[in-house]
């Protein structure tokens, strides 16, 4: 039990994962804006790259082999991974 006097200093926040369409819209616009610089042949690839990234992200979340456990506590997949993939594509 946590003492009430200590507990009053903390807050709990929760946020639901956005839908795949919202994620696609946000990261798709970011990547499309960046790939526009490379010309009309490269720019349309942004939607396919984001679709593949979201598909992989959803697949990892459903796969029980990648669920966090006491030994594999580092398997925490969230929107940060989609950001890192998008960032990696932009750096490449």
PyMOL Python script that loads the backbone (N, CA, C, O; Angstrom):
from pymol import cmd

cmd.read_pdbstr("""\
ATOM      1  N   UNK A   1       0.841  -1.185   0.000  1.00  0.00           N
ATOM      2  CA  UNK A   1       0.000   0.000   0.000  1.00  0.00           C
ATOM      3  C   UNK A   1       0.885   1.247   0.000  1.00  0.00           C
ATOM      4  O   UNK A   1       1.889   1.312   0.709  1.00  0.00           O
ATOM      5  N   UNK A   2       0.504   2.210  -0.787  1.00  0.00           N
ATOM      6  CA  UNK A   2       1.234   3.473  -0.836  1.00  0.00           C
ATOM      7  C   UNK A   2       0.518   4.465   0.067  1.00  0.00           C
ATOM      8  O   UNK A   2      -0.704   4.608   0.015  1.00  0.00           O
ATOM      9  N   UNK A   3       1.288   5.134   0.880  1.00  0.00           N
ATOM     10  CA  UNK A   3       0.745   6.117   1.801  1.00  0.00           C
ATOM     11  C   UNK A   3       0.024   7.211   1.008  1.00  0.00           C
ATOM     12  O   UNK A   3       0.534   7.667  -0.015  1.00  0.00           O
ATOM     13  N   UNK A   4      -1.144   7.632   1.466  1.00  0.00           N
ATOM     14  CA  UNK A   4      -1.943   8.655   0.784  1.00  0.00           C
ATOM     15  C   UNK A   4      -1.202   9.989   0.698  1.00  0.00           C
ATOM     16  O   UNK A   4      -1.360  10.727  -0.275  1.00  0.00           O
ATOM     17  N   UNK A   5      -0.409  10.292   1.696  1.00  0.00           N
ATOM     18  CA  UNK A   5       0.336  11.552   1.680  1.00  0.00           C
ATOM     19  C   UNK A   5       1.390  11.544   0.582  1.00  0.00           C
ATOM     20  O   UNK A   5       1.686  12.590   0.005  1.00  0.00           O
ATOM     21  N   UNK A   6       1.952  10.393   0.287  1.00  0.00           N
ATOM     22  CA  UNK A   6       2.917  10.284  -0.803  1.00  0.00           C
ATOM     23  C   UNK A   6       2.206  10.203  -2.153  1.00  0.00           C
ATOM     24  O   UNK A   6       2.654  10.790  -3.138  1.00  0.00           O
ATOM     25  N   UNK A   7       1.120   9.488  -2.184  1.00  0.00           N
ATOM     26  CA  UNK A   7       0.401   9.256  -3.434  1.00  0.00           C
ATOM     27  C   UNK A   7      -0.168  10.548  -4.020  1.00  0.00           C
ATOM     28  O   UNK A   7      -0.320  10.638  -5.238  1.00  0.00           O
ATOM     29  N   UNK A   8      -0.477  11.512  -3.229  1.00  0.00           N
ATOM     30  CA  UNK A   8      -1.081  12.747  -3.731  1.00  0.00           C
ATOM     31  C   UNK A   8      -0.118  13.566  -4.578  1.00  0.00           C
ATOM     32  O   UNK A   8      -0.547  14.491  -5.267  1.00  0.00           O
ATOM     33  N   UNK A   9       1.175  13.249  -4.545  1.00  0.00           N
ATOM     34  CA  UNK A   9       2.166  13.988  -5.321  1.00  0.00           C
ATOM     35  C   UNK A   9       2.344  13.433  -6.737  1.00  0.00           C
ATOM     36  O   UNK A   9       3.098  14.001  -7.527  1.00  0.00           O
ATOM     37  N   UNK A  10       1.676  12.353  -7.061  1.00  0.00           N
ATOM     38  CA  UNK A  10       1.849  11.706  -8.352  1.00  0.00           C
ATOM     39  C   UNK A  10       0.538  11.705  -9.138  1.00  0.00           C
ATOM     40  O   UNK A  10      -0.552  11.735  -8.566  1.00  0.00           O
ATOM     41  N   UNK A  11       0.673  11.670 -10.435  1.00  0.00           N
ATOM     42  CA  UNK A  11      -0.478  11.594 -11.324  1.00  0.00           C
ATOM     43  C   UNK A  11      -0.265  10.450 -12.301  1.00  0.00           C
ATOM     44  O   UNK A  11       0.867  10.140 -12.672  1.00  0.00           O
ATOM     45  N   UNK A  12      -1.335   9.841 -12.704  1.00  0.00           N
ATOM     46  CA  UNK A  12      -1.261   8.766 -13.692  1.00  0.00           C
ATOM     47  C   UNK A  12      -1.933   9.242 -14.973  1.00  0.00           C
ATOM     48  O   UNK A  12      -3.066   9.722 -14.958  1.00  0.00           O
ATOM     49  N   UNK A  13      -1.218   9.100 -16.070  1.00  0.00           N
ATOM     50  CA  UNK A  13      -1.747   9.479 -17.380  1.00  0.00           C
ATOM     51  C   UNK A  13      -1.766   8.256 -18.274  1.00  0.00           C
ATOM     52  O   UNK A  13      -0.888   7.397 -18.186  1.00  0.00           O
ATOM     53  N   UNK A  14      -2.744   8.181 -19.113  1.00  0.00           N
ATOM     54  CA  UNK A  14      -2.814   7.092 -20.069  1.00  0.00           C
ATOM     55  C   UNK A  14      -3.187   7.674 -21.424  1.00  0.00           C
ATOM     56  O   UNK A  14      -3.902   8.672 -21.521  1.00  0.00           O
ATOM     57  N   UNK A  15      -2.683   7.023 -22.464  1.00  0.00           N
ATOM     58  CA  UNK A  15      -2.989   7.467 -23.814  1.00  0.00           C
ATOM     59  C   UNK A  15      -3.149   6.233 -24.680  1.00  0.00           C
ATOM     60  O   UNK A  15      -2.317   5.326 -24.648  1.00  0.00           O
ATOM     61  N   UNK A  16      -4.202   6.205 -25.436  1.00  0.00           N
ATOM     62  CA  UNK A  16      -4.441   5.076 -26.310  1.00  0.00           C
ATOM     63  C   UNK A  16      -3.616   5.228 -27.580  1.00  0.00           C
ATOM     64  O   UNK A  16      -3.346   6.341 -28.030  1.00  0.00           O
ATOM     65  N   UNK A  17      -3.222   4.096 -28.151  1.00  0.00           N
ATOM     66  CA  UNK A  17      -2.497   4.118 -29.416  1.00  0.00           C
ATOM     67  C   UNK A  17      -3.455   4.569 -30.514  1.00  0.00           C
ATOM     68  O   UNK A  17      -4.559   4.036 -30.624  1.00  0.00           O
ATOM     69  N   UNK A  18      -3.051   5.537 -31.322  1.00  0.00           N
ATOM     70  CA  UNK A  18      -3.943   5.985 -32.398  1.00  0.00           C
ATOM     71  C   UNK A  18      -4.191   4.875 -33.406  1.00  0.00           C
ATOM     72  O   UNK A  18      -3.448   3.896 -33.465  1.00  0.00           O
ATOM     73  N   UNK A  19      -5.232   5.036 -34.190  1.00  0.00           N
ATOM     74  CA  UNK A  19      -5.551   4.031 -35.206  1.00  0.00           C
ATOM     75  C   UNK A  19      -4.486   4.032 -36.293  1.00  0.00           C
ATOM     76  O   UNK A  19      -3.716   4.984 -36.424  1.00  0.00           O
ATOM     77  N   UNK A  20      -4.451   2.959 -37.067  1.00  0.00           N
ATOM     78  CA  UNK A  20      -3.476   2.850 -38.150  1.00  0.00           C
ATOM     79  C   UNK A  20      -3.641   3.963 -39.180  1.00  0.00           C
ATOM     80  O   UNK A  20      -2.661   4.435 -39.755  1.00  0.00           O
ATOM     81  N   UNK A  21      -4.874   4.376 -39.406  1.00  0.00           N
ATOM     82  CA  UNK A  21      -5.120   5.461 -40.372  1.00  0.00           C
ATOM     83  C   UNK A  21      -4.545   6.783 -39.881  1.00  0.00           C
ATOM     84  O   UNK A  21      -3.985   7.547 -40.667  1.00  0.00           O
ATOM     85  N   UNK A  22      -4.679   7.056 -38.586  1.00  0.00           N
ATOM     86  CA  UNK A  22      -4.109   8.289 -38.033  1.00  0.00           C
ATOM     87  C   UNK A  22      -2.588   8.257 -38.083  1.00  0.00           C
ATOM     88  O   UNK A  22      -1.949   9.255 -38.418  1.00  0.00           O
ATOM     89  N   UNK A  23      -2.011   7.108 -37.750  1.00  0.00           N
ATOM     90  CA  UNK A  23      -0.561   6.966 -37.801  1.00  0.00           C
ATOM     91  C   UNK A  23      -0.071   7.131 -39.233  1.00  0.00           C
ATOM     92  O   UNK A  23       0.938   7.790 -39.486  1.00  0.00           O
ATOM     93  N   UNK A  24      -0.798   6.525 -40.162  1.00  0.00           N
ATOM     94  CA  UNK A  24      -0.416   6.623 -41.574  1.00  0.00           C
ATOM     95  C   UNK A  24      -0.485   8.068 -42.047  1.00  0.00           C
ATOM     96  O   UNK A  24       0.392   8.521 -42.783  1.00  0.00           O
ATOM     97  N   UNK A  25      -1.506   8.788 -41.638  1.00  0.00           N
ATOM     98  CA  UNK A  25      -1.649  10.172 -42.064  1.00  0.00           C
ATOM     99  C   UNK A  25      -0.510  11.038 -41.518  1.00  0.00           C
ATOM    100  O   UNK A  25       0.065  11.835 -42.260  1.00  0.00           O
ATOM    101  N   UNK A  26      -0.183  10.895 -40.256  1.00  0.00           N
ATOM    102  CA  UNK A  26       0.857  11.724 -39.643  1.00  0.00           C
ATOM    103  C   UNK A  26       2.221  11.422 -40.252  1.00  0.00           C
ATOM    104  O   UNK A  26       2.884  12.318 -40.774  1.00  0.00           O
ATOM    105  N   UNK A  27       2.638  10.160 -40.185  1.00  0.00           N
ATOM    106  CA  UNK A  27       3.973   9.815 -40.678  1.00  0.00           C
ATOM    107  C   UNK A  27       4.051   9.843 -42.198  1.00  0.00           C
ATOM    108  O   UNK A  27       5.114  10.101 -42.761  1.00  0.00           O
ATOM    109  N   UNK A  28       2.930   9.579 -42.864  1.00  0.00           N
ATOM    110  CA  UNK A  28       2.904   9.670 -44.323  1.00  0.00           C
ATOM    111  C   UNK A  28       3.133  11.094 -44.801  1.00  0.00           C
ATOM    112  O   UNK A  28       3.855  11.316 -45.774  1.00  0.00           O
ATOM    113  N   UNK A  29       2.519  12.066 -44.120  1.00  0.00           N
ATOM    114  CA  UNK A  29       2.727  13.468 -44.490  1.00  0.00           C
ATOM    115  C   UNK A  29       4.154  13.921 -44.218  1.00  0.00           C
ATOM    116  O   UNK A  29       4.732  14.674 -45.001  1.00  0.00           O
ATOM    117  N   UNK A  30       4.713  13.467 -43.119  1.00  0.00           N
ATOM    118  CA  UNK A  30       6.103  13.825 -42.798  1.00  0.00           C
ATOM    119  C   UNK A  30       7.039  13.277 -43.871  1.00  0.00           C
ATOM    120  O   UNK A  30       7.877  14.006 -44.402  1.00  0.00           O
ATOM    121  N   UNK A  31       6.896  12.002 -44.183  1.00  0.00           N
ATOM    122  CA  UNK A  31       7.784  11.377 -45.150  1.00  0.00           C
ATOM    123  C   UNK A  31       7.527  11.897 -46.566  1.00  0.00           C
ATOM    124  O   UNK A  31       8.469  12.083 -47.336  1.00  0.00           O
ATOM    125  N   UNK A  32       6.273  12.131 -46.911  1.00  0.00           N
ATOM    126  CA  UNK A  32       5.958  12.660 -48.250  1.00  0.00           C
ATOM    127  C   UNK A  32       6.561  14.048 -48.433  1.00  0.00           C
ATOM    128  O   UNK A  32       7.088  14.363 -49.500  1.00  0.00           O
ATOM    129  N   UNK A  33       6.486  14.865 -47.413  1.00  0.00           N
ATOM    130  CA  UNK A  33       7.085  16.194 -47.492  1.00  0.00           C
ATOM    131  C   UNK A  33       8.589  16.130 -47.684  1.00  0.00           C
ATOM    132  O   UNK A  33       9.170  16.952 -48.393  1.00  0.00           O
ATOM    133  N   UNK A  34       9.206  15.163 -47.057  1.00  0.00           N
ATOM    134  CA  UNK A  34      10.655  15.017 -47.201  1.00  0.00           C
ATOM    135  C   UNK A  34      11.020  14.430 -48.565  1.00  0.00           C
ATOM    136  O   UNK A  34      11.980  14.881 -49.190  1.00  0.00           O
ATOM    137  N   UNK A  35      10.276  13.439 -49.032  1.00  0.00           N
ATOM    138  CA  UNK A  35      10.616  12.786 -50.296  1.00  0.00           C
ATOM    139  C   UNK A  35      10.246  13.614 -51.520  1.00  0.00           C
ATOM    140  O   UNK A  35      10.696  13.307 -52.624  1.00  0.00           O
ATOM    141  N   UNK A  36       9.439  14.652 -51.349  1.00  0.00           N
ATOM    142  CA  UNK A  36       9.133  15.554 -52.469  1.00  0.00           C
ATOM    143  C   UNK A  36      10.402  16.206 -53.019  1.00  0.00           C
ATOM    144  O   UNK A  36      10.473  16.549 -54.199  1.00  0.00           O
ATOM    145  N   UNK A  37      11.374  16.366 -52.175  1.00  0.00           N
ATOM    146  CA  UNK A  37      12.638  16.974 -52.574  1.00  0.00           C
ATOM    147  C   UNK A  37      13.348  16.135 -53.643  1.00  0.00           C
ATOM    148  O   UNK A  37      14.098  16.683 -54.451  1.00  0.00           O
ATOM    149  N   UNK A  38      13.124  14.826 -53.660  1.00  0.00           N
ATOM    150  CA  UNK A  38      13.844  13.923 -54.550  1.00  0.00           C
ATOM    151  C   UNK A  38      13.180  13.728 -55.907  1.00  0.00           C
ATOM    152  O   UNK A  38      13.723  13.025 -56.759  1.00  0.00           O
ATOM    153  N   UNK A  39      12.038  14.324 -56.122  1.00  0.00           N
ATOM    154  CA  UNK A  39      11.425  14.270 -57.436  1.00  0.00           C
ATOM    155  C   UNK A  39      10.160  13.441 -57.481  1.00  0.00           C
ATOM    156  O   UNK A  39       9.787  12.798 -56.501  1.00  0.00           O
ATOM    157  N   UNK A  40       9.497  13.462 -58.644  1.00  0.00           N
ATOM    158  CA  UNK A  40       8.182  12.814 -58.760  1.00  0.00           C
ATOM    159  C   UNK A  40       8.231  11.285 -58.785  1.00  0.00           C
ATOM    160  O   UNK A  40       7.205  10.639 -58.569  1.00  0.00           O
ATOM    161  N   UNK A  41       9.389  10.699 -59.041  1.00  0.00           N
ATOM    162  CA  UNK A  41       9.467   9.234 -59.043  1.00  0.00           C
ATOM    163  C   UNK A  41       9.610   8.663 -57.638  1.00  0.00           C
ATOM    164  O   UNK A  41       9.186   7.537 -57.378  1.00  0.00           O
ATOM    165  N   UNK A  42      10.196   9.421 -56.749  1.00  0.00           N
ATOM    166  CA  UNK A  42      10.467   8.941 -55.395  1.00  0.00           C
ATOM    167  C   UNK A  42       9.327   9.301 -54.429  1.00  0.00           C
ATOM    168  O   UNK A  42       9.030   8.529 -53.517  1.00  0.00           O
ATOM    169  N   UNK A  43       8.704  10.433 -54.615  1.00  0.00           N
ATOM    170  CA  UNK A  43       7.681  10.928 -53.686  1.00  0.00           C
ATOM    171  C   UNK A  43       6.535   9.954 -53.444  1.00  0.00           C
ATOM    172  O   UNK A  43       6.105   9.828 -52.297  1.00  0.00           O
ATOM    173  N   UNK A  44       6.009   9.251 -54.462  1.00  0.00           N
ATOM    174  CA  UNK A  44       4.890   8.336 -54.205  1.00  0.00           C
ATOM    175  C   UNK A  44       5.257   7.123 -53.350  1.00  0.00           C
ATOM    176  O   UNK A  44       4.369   6.420 -52.868  1.00  0.00           O
ATOM    177  N   UNK A  45       6.535   6.872 -53.159  1.00  0.00           N
ATOM    178  CA  UNK A  45       6.937   5.722 -52.347  1.00  0.00           C
ATOM    179  C   UNK A  45       6.663   5.918 -50.859  1.00  0.00           C
ATOM    180  O   UNK A  45       6.701   4.957 -50.091  1.00  0.00           O
ATOM    181  N   UNK A  46       6.389   7.141 -50.453  1.00  0.00           N
ATOM    182  CA  UNK A  46       6.190   7.396 -49.023  1.00  0.00           C
ATOM    183  C   UNK A  46       5.014   6.601 -48.465  1.00  0.00           C
ATOM    184  O   UNK A  46       5.109   6.062 -47.362  1.00  0.00           O
ATOM    185  N   UNK A  47       3.914   6.517 -49.200  1.00  0.00           N
ATOM    186  CA  UNK A  47       2.752   5.786 -48.680  1.00  0.00           C
ATOM    187  C   UNK A  47       3.042   4.293 -48.569  1.00  0.00           C
ATOM    188  O   UNK A  47       2.590   3.648 -47.622  1.00  0.00           O
ATOM    189  N   UNK A  48       3.783   3.737 -49.512  1.00  0.00           N
ATOM    190  CA  UNK A  48       4.121   2.315 -49.447  1.00  0.00           C
ATOM    191  C   UNK A  48       5.083   2.026 -48.295  1.00  0.00           C
ATOM    192  O   UNK A  48       4.958   1.003 -47.623  1.00  0.00           O
ATOM    193  N   UNK A  49       6.037   2.922 -48.069  1.00  0.00           N
ATOM    194  CA  UNK A  49       6.982   2.731 -46.969  1.00  0.00           C
ATOM    195  C   UNK A  49       6.278   2.814 -45.617  1.00  0.00           C
ATOM    196  O   UNK A  49       6.568   2.028 -44.714  1.00  0.00           O
ATOM    197  N   UNK A  50       5.368   3.750 -45.479  1.00  0.00           N
ATOM    198  CA  UNK A  50       4.635   3.887 -44.214  1.00  0.00           C
ATOM    199  C   UNK A  50       3.685   2.715 -44.018  1.00  0.00           C
ATOM    200  O   UNK A  50       3.538   2.223 -42.899  1.00  0.00           O
ATOM    201  N   UNK A  51       3.035   2.259 -45.092  1.00  0.00           N
ATOM    202  CA  UNK A  51       2.166   1.076 -44.983  1.00  0.00           C
ATOM    203  C   UNK A  51       2.955  -0.137 -44.511  1.00  0.00           C
ATOM    204  O   UNK A  51       2.487  -0.887 -43.654  1.00  0.00           O
ATOM    205  N   UNK A  52       4.148  -0.336 -45.066  1.00  0.00           N
ATOM    206  CA  UNK A  52       4.993  -1.470 -44.664  1.00  0.00           C
ATOM    207  C   UNK A  52       5.436  -1.331 -43.213  1.00  0.00           C
ATOM    208  O   UNK A  52       5.472  -2.317 -42.477  1.00  0.00           O
ATOM    209  N   UNK A  53       5.769  -0.126 -42.803  1.00  0.00           N
ATOM    210  CA  UNK A  53       6.194   0.110 -41.420  1.00  0.00           C
ATOM    211  C   UNK A  53       5.058  -0.163 -40.439  1.00  0.00           C
ATOM    212  O   UNK A  53       5.272  -0.799 -39.407  1.00  0.00           O
ATOM    213  N   UNK A  54       3.866   0.307 -40.749  1.00  0.00           N
ATOM    214  CA  UNK A  54       2.713   0.091 -39.868  1.00  0.00           C
ATOM    215  C   UNK A  54       2.335  -1.386 -39.840  1.00  0.00           C
ATOM    216  O   UNK A  54       1.976  -1.921 -38.791  1.00  0.00           O
ATOM    217  N   UNK A  55       2.415  -2.033 -40.981  1.00  0.00           N
ATOM    218  CA  UNK A  55       2.118  -3.470 -41.032  1.00  0.00           C
ATOM    219  C   UNK A  55       3.090  -4.248 -40.135  1.00  0.00           C
ATOM    220  O   UNK A  55       2.670  -5.122 -39.376  1.00  0.00           O
ATOM    221  N   UNK A  56       4.360  -3.938 -40.221  1.00  0.00           N
ATOM    222  CA  UNK A  56       5.358  -4.605 -39.376  1.00  0.00           C
ATOM    223  C   UNK A  56       5.130  -4.289 -37.906  1.00  0.00           C
ATOM    224  O   UNK A  56       5.239  -5.174 -37.057  1.00  0.00           O
ATOM    225  N   UNK A  57       4.816  -3.045 -37.601  1.00  0.00           N
ATOM    226  CA  UNK A  57       4.548  -2.635 -36.226  1.00  0.00           C
ATOM    227  C   UNK A  57       3.358  -3.403 -35.648  1.00  0.00           C
ATOM    228  O   UNK A  57       3.433  -3.915 -34.530  1.00  0.00           O
ATOM    229  N   UNK A  58       2.261  -3.484 -36.404  1.00  0.00           N
ATOM    230  CA  UNK A  58       1.076  -4.218 -35.936  1.00  0.00           C
ATOM    231  C   UNK A  58       1.368  -5.699 -35.779  1.00  0.00           C
ATOM    232  O   UNK A  58       0.878  -6.337 -34.847  1.00  0.00           O
ATOM    233  N   UNK A  59       2.158  -6.245 -36.681  1.00  0.00           N
ATOM    234  CA  UNK A  59       2.509  -7.667 -36.601  1.00  0.00           C
ATOM    235  C   UNK A  59       3.360  -7.961 -35.369  1.00  0.00           C
ATOM    236  O   UNK A  59       3.180  -8.990 -34.719  1.00  0.00           O
ATOM    237  N   UNK A  60       4.282  -7.061 -35.050  1.00  0.00           N
ATOM    238  CA  UNK A  60       5.105  -7.246 -33.857  1.00  0.00           C
ATOM    239  C   UNK A  60       4.281  -7.139 -32.584  1.00  0.00           C
ATOM    240  O   UNK A  60       4.551  -7.838 -31.607  1.00  0.00           O
ATOM    241  N   UNK A  61       3.294  -6.282 -32.587  1.00  0.00           N
ATOM    242  CA  UNK A  61       2.451  -6.138 -31.397  1.00  0.00           C
ATOM    243  C   UNK A  61       1.579  -7.366 -31.166  1.00  0.00           C
ATOM    244  O   UNK A  61       1.287  -7.709 -30.021  1.00  0.00           O
ATOM    245  N   UNK A  62       1.158  -8.033 -32.243  1.00  0.00           N
ATOM    246  CA  UNK A  62       0.316  -9.224 -32.105  1.00  0.00           C
ATOM    247  C   UNK A  62       1.119 -10.483 -31.806  1.00  0.00           C
ATOM    248  O   UNK A  62       0.585 -11.421 -31.214  1.00  0.00           O
ATOM    249  N   UNK A  63       2.382 -10.526 -32.198  1.00  0.00           N
ATOM    250  CA  UNK A  63       3.198 -11.727 -32.050  1.00  0.00           C
ATOM    251  C   UNK A  63       3.598 -11.904 -30.583  1.00  0.00           C
ATOM    252  O   UNK A  63       4.212 -11.016 -29.990  1.00  0.00           O
ATOM    253  N   UNK A  64       3.252 -13.040 -30.011  1.00  0.00           N
ATOM    254  CA  UNK A  64       3.542 -13.278 -28.593  1.00  0.00           C
ATOM    255  C   UNK A  64       5.033 -13.490 -28.330  1.00  0.00           C
ATOM    256  O   UNK A  64       5.477 -13.358 -27.190  1.00  0.00           O
ATOM    257  N   UNK A  65       5.804 -13.811 -29.352  1.00  0.00           N
ATOM    258  CA  UNK A  65       7.246 -13.968 -29.139  1.00  0.00           C
ATOM    259  C   UNK A  65       7.910 -12.649 -28.777  1.00  0.00           C
ATOM    260  O   UNK A  65       8.987 -12.641 -28.182  1.00  0.00           O
ATOM    261  N   UNK A  66       7.281 -11.536 -29.129  1.00  0.00           N
ATOM    262  CA  UNK A  66       7.848 -10.221 -28.854  1.00  0.00           C
ATOM    263  C   UNK A  66       7.091  -9.477 -27.768  1.00  0.00           C
ATOM    264  O   UNK A  66       7.155  -8.250 -27.691  1.00  0.00           O
ATOM    265  N   UNK A  67       6.385 -10.205 -26.937  1.00  0.00           N
ATOM    266  CA  UNK A  67       5.693  -9.594 -25.806  1.00  0.00           C
ATOM    267  C   UNK A  67       6.691  -9.412 -24.661  1.00  0.00           C
ATOM    268  O   UNK A  67       7.563 -10.256 -24.457  1.00  0.00           O
ATOM    269  N   UNK A  68       6.567  -8.328 -23.924  1.00  0.00           N
ATOM    270  CA  UNK A  68       7.494  -8.128 -22.808  1.00  0.00           C
ATOM    271  C   UNK A  68       7.284  -9.158 -21.704  1.00  0.00           C
ATOM    272  O   UNK A  68       6.152  -9.447 -21.315  1.00  0.00           O
ATOM    273  N   UNK A  69       8.380  -9.704 -21.209  1.00  0.00           N
ATOM    274  CA  UNK A  69       8.377 -10.626 -20.076  1.00  0.00           C
ATOM    275  C   UNK A  69       9.442 -10.161 -19.094  1.00  0.00           C
ATOM    276  O   UNK A  69      10.091  -9.138 -19.312  1.00  0.00           O
ATOM    277  N   UNK A  70       9.619 -10.903 -18.025  1.00  0.00           N
ATOM    278  CA  UNK A  70      10.639 -10.531 -17.050  1.00  0.00           C
ATOM    279  C   UNK A  70      12.040 -10.604 -17.660  1.00  0.00           C
ATOM    280  O   UNK A  70      12.898  -9.783 -17.336  1.00  0.00           O
ATOM    281  N   UNK A  71      12.275 -11.572 -18.533  1.00  0.00           N
ATOM    282  CA  UNK A  71      13.589 -11.705 -19.162  1.00  0.00           C
ATOM    283  C   UNK A  71      13.735 -10.815 -20.388  1.00  0.00           C
ATOM    284  O   UNK A  71      14.846 -10.414 -20.734  1.00  0.00           O
ATOM    285  N   UNK A  72      12.638 -10.508 -21.039  1.00  0.00           N
ATOM    286  CA  UNK A  72      12.661  -9.703 -22.266  1.00  0.00           C
ATOM    287  C   UNK A  72      11.868  -8.416 -22.063  1.00  0.00           C
ATOM    288  O   UNK A  72      10.958  -8.106 -22.832  1.00  0.00           O
ATOM    289  N   UNK A  73      12.217  -7.684 -21.038  1.00  0.00           N
ATOM    290  CA  UNK A  73      11.485  -6.474 -20.706  1.00  0.00           C
ATOM    291  C   UNK A  73      11.716  -5.353 -21.718  1.00  0.00           C
ATOM    292  O   UNK A  73      10.967  -4.376 -21.735  1.00  0.00           O
ATOM    293  N   UNK A  74      12.738  -5.479 -22.555  1.00  0.00           N
ATOM    294  CA  UNK A  74      13.045  -4.440 -23.526  1.00  0.00           C
ATOM    295  C   UNK A  74      12.142  -4.516 -24.763  1.00  0.00           C
ATOM    296  O   UNK A  74      12.236  -3.647 -25.630  1.00  0.00           O
ATOM    297  N   UNK A  75      11.283  -5.511 -24.869  1.00  0.00           N
ATOM    298  CA  UNK A  75      10.349  -5.604 -25.992  1.00  0.00           C
ATOM    299  C   UNK A  75       9.143  -4.716 -25.718  1.00  0.00           C
ATOM    300  O   UNK A  75       8.059  -5.206 -25.400  1.00  0.00           O
ATOM    301  N   UNK A  76       9.333  -3.433 -25.840  1.00  0.00           N
ATOM    302  CA  UNK A  76       8.266  -2.456 -25.644  1.00  0.00           C
ATOM    303  C   UNK A  76       8.091  -1.701 -26.953  1.00  0.00           C
ATOM    304  O   UNK A  76       8.795  -0.720 -27.196  1.00  0.00           O
ATOM    305  N   UNK A  77       7.177  -2.134 -27.789  1.00  0.00           N
ATOM    306  CA  UNK A  77       6.975  -1.510 -29.083  1.00  0.00           C
ATOM    307  C   UNK A  77       5.883  -0.458 -28.973  1.00  0.00           C
ATOM    308  O   UNK A  77       4.767  -0.745 -28.538  1.00  0.00           O
ATOM    309  N   UNK A  78       6.221   0.774 -29.378  1.00  0.00           N
ATOM    310  CA  UNK A  78       5.264   1.871 -29.358  1.00  0.00           C
ATOM    311  C   UNK A  78       5.524   2.782 -30.549  1.00  0.00           C
ATOM    312  O   UNK A  78       6.256   2.406 -31.465  1.00  0.00           O
ATOM    313  N   UNK A  79       4.943   3.959 -30.550  1.00  0.00           N
ATOM    314  CA  UNK A  79       5.085   4.866 -31.683  1.00  0.00           C
ATOM    315  C   UNK A  79       6.517   5.345 -31.889  1.00  0.00           C
ATOM    316  O   UNK A  79       6.862   5.830 -32.967  1.00  0.00           O
ATOM    317  N   UNK A  80       7.337   5.213 -30.879  1.00  0.00           N
ATOM    318  CA  UNK A  80       8.743   5.611 -31.026  1.00  0.00           C
ATOM    319  C   UNK A  80       9.431   4.784 -32.112  1.00  0.00           C
ATOM    320  O   UNK A  80      10.270   5.308 -32.844  1.00  0.00           O
ATOM    321  N   UNK A  81       9.090   3.512 -32.223  1.00  0.00           N
ATOM    322  CA  UNK A  81       9.694   2.664 -33.251  1.00  0.00           C
ATOM    323  C   UNK A  81       9.300   3.123 -34.651  1.00  0.00           C
ATOM    324  O   UNK A  81      10.132   3.104 -35.559  1.00  0.00           O
ATOM    325  N   UNK A  82       8.064   3.530 -34.839  1.00  0.00           N
ATOM    326  CA  UNK A  82       7.650   4.051 -36.144  1.00  0.00           C
ATOM    327  C   UNK A  82       8.400   5.348 -36.442  1.00  0.00           C
ATOM    328  O   UNK A  82       8.797   5.591 -37.582  1.00  0.00           O
ATOM    329  N   UNK A  83       8.592   6.172 -35.427  1.00  0.00           N
ATOM    330  CA  UNK A  83       9.358   7.405 -35.608  1.00  0.00           C
ATOM    331  C   UNK A  83      10.796   7.109 -35.992  1.00  0.00           C
ATOM    332  O   UNK A  83      11.363   7.777 -36.856  1.00  0.00           O
ATOM    333  N   UNK A  84      11.387   6.111 -35.354  1.00  0.00           N
ATOM    334  CA  UNK A  84      12.781   5.762 -35.653  1.00  0.00           C
ATOM    335  C   UNK A  84      12.932   5.198 -37.059  1.00  0.00           C
ATOM    336  O   UNK A  84      13.924   5.479 -37.731  1.00  0.00           O
ATOM    337  N   UNK A  85      11.970   4.411 -37.510  1.00  0.00           N
ATOM    338  CA  UNK A  85      12.033   3.884 -38.879  1.00  0.00           C
ATOM    339  C   UNK A  85      11.895   5.027 -39.879  1.00  0.00           C
ATOM    340  O   UNK A  85      12.638   5.088 -40.859  1.00  0.00           O
ATOM    341  N   UNK A  86      10.953   5.928 -39.638  1.00  0.00           N
ATOM    342  CA  UNK A  86      10.769   7.083 -40.519  1.00  0.00           C
ATOM    343  C   UNK A  86      12.025   7.953 -40.535  1.00  0.00           C
ATOM    344  O   UNK A  86      12.461   8.415 -41.589  1.00  0.00           O
ATOM    345  N   UNK A  87      12.594   8.167 -39.362  1.00  0.00           N
ATOM    346  CA  UNK A  87      13.820   8.945 -39.276  1.00  0.00           C
ATOM    347  C   UNK A  87      14.970   8.260 -40.017  1.00  0.00           C
ATOM    348  O   UNK A  87      15.761   8.921 -40.690  1.00  0.00           O
ATOM    349  N   UNK A  88      15.061   6.942 -39.893  1.00  0.00           N
ATOM    350  CA  UNK A  88      16.106   6.201 -40.589  1.00  0.00           C
ATOM    351  C   UNK A  88      15.963   6.275 -42.109  1.00  0.00           C
ATOM    352  O   UNK A  88      16.959   6.367 -42.827  1.00  0.00           O
ATOM    353  N   UNK A  89      14.737   6.234 -42.589  1.00  0.00           N
ATOM    354  CA  UNK A  89      14.505   6.371 -44.042  1.00  0.00           C
ATOM    355  C   UNK A  89      14.939   7.761 -44.497  1.00  0.00           C
ATOM    356  O   UNK A  89      15.539   7.908 -45.562  1.00  0.00           O
ATOM    357  N   UNK A  90      14.642   8.771 -43.703  1.00  0.00           N
ATOM    358  CA  UNK A  90      15.011  10.128 -44.076  1.00  0.00           C
ATOM    359  C   UNK A  90      16.519  10.340 -44.016  1.00  0.00           C
ATOM    360  O   UNK A  90      17.065  11.088 -44.826  1.00  0.00           O
ATOM    361  N   UNK A  91      17.196   9.700 -43.078  1.00  0.00           N
ATOM    362  CA  UNK A  91      18.651   9.806 -43.013  1.00  0.00           C
ATOM    363  C   UNK A  91      19.338   9.052 -44.123  1.00  0.00           C
ATOM    364  O   UNK A  91      20.421   9.434 -44.564  1.00  0.00           O
ATOM    365  N   UNK A  92      18.700   7.960 -44.587  1.00  0.00           N
ATOM    366  CA  UNK A  92      19.318   7.163 -45.650  1.00  0.00           C
ATOM    367  C   UNK A  92      19.306   7.945 -46.952  1.00  0.00           C
ATOM    368  O   UNK A  92      19.782   7.451 -47.974  1.00  0.00           O
TER     369      UNK A  92
END
""", "prot")
cmd.dss("prot")
cmd.show_as("cartoon", "prot")
cmd.util.cbc("prot")
cmd.orient("prot")
